[in-house]
Amino acid sequence: MVLAHTPVLLAECLKALAPQAGGLYLDATVGFGGHSRALLEVAETTVIALDQDPLALQLSLENLAQFGSRVQGVRVN
């Protein structure tokens, strides 16, 4: 299931992070994965997705499944 969600300040985040191929990025509150998706789409990056909420983490990993091993999820506070 892909959830519709509009990430806040997405363009600003991408500008500040300037994703590069081969980069490793940490999304410390992945939520539904909007910022992670953008990082994965604009460059051949890897994202470690963190969230305390097990449901949010599960949903974000489902939403990002097309990126395969480039996304790793960790439940953590």
MOLINDA-V659471 format. One record per residue. PSI is psi as a letter, one per 30 degrees, with the letter a starting at -180 (999 if undefined). OMEGA is omega in whole degrees, 0 to 359 (NA if undefined). Layout:
psi->PSI omega->OMEGA
psi->PSI omega->OMEGA
//
This chain:
psi->k omega->176
psi->k omega->181
psi->k omega->176
psi->k omega->180
psi->k omega->178
psi->j omega->179
psi->k omega->181
psi->k omega->177
psi->h omega->184
psi->e omega->181
psi->e omega->180
psi->e omega->178
psi->e omega->180
psi->e omega->179
psi->e omega->182
psi->e omega->183
psi->f omega->180
psi->i omega->184
psi->k omega->180
psi->k omega->176
psi->k omega->180
psi->f omega->181
psi->l omega->176
psi->k omega->184
psi->k omega->180
psi->j omega->175
psi->j omega->190
psi->f omega->173
psi->i omega->190
psi->f omega->180
psi->c omega->178
psi->g omega->171
psi->g omega->183
psi->e omega->179
psi->e omega->178
psi->e omega->179
psi->e omega->180
psi->e omega->178
psi->e omega->182
psi->f omega->181
psi->e omega->187
psi->f omega->179
psi->l omega->180
psi->i omega->185
psi->l omega->171
psi->k omega->180
psi->k omega->169
psi->j omega->186
psi->k omega->181
psi->k omega->171
psi->k omega->177
psi->e omega->184
psi->j omega->183
psi->e omega->180
psi->e omega->179
psi->e omega->180
psi->e omega->179
psi->e omega->181
psi->e omega->179
psi->e omega->179
psi->e omega->175
psi->e omega->180
psi->f omega->183
psi->g omega->185
psi->e omega->182
psi->f omega->181
psi->g omega->174
psi->b omega->185
psi->f omega->177
psi->f omega->178
psi->k omega->176
psi->k omega->181
psi->k omega->179
psi->k omega->175
psi->j omega->184
psi->l omega->175
psi->999 omega->NA
//
